[in-house]
C-alpha cells in the first residue's frame, strides 16, 4: 500500500492562482444567484431552482 500512496503524490502546481479561479467564479455565481433573493420559507422557489438546475443539466448533457 505504501507504494500506491507514493505513486499518487503529485508535485505542487506552480500557478496556484489558476487553481483558485474556478472556485471563486463558482462562489460568485452562487452569491448572485436569484435564489438567494427569495424568501427562505418559500418552497416554490427551491423547487423552481431545482427545476432550472435539472433543465440546465439536461441541456449541457445533450
Buried (B, 14 or more C-beta within 10 A) or exposed (E): EEEEEEEEEEEEEEEEEEEEEEEEEEEEEEEEEEBEEBEEEEEEBEEBBEEEEEEEEEEEEE
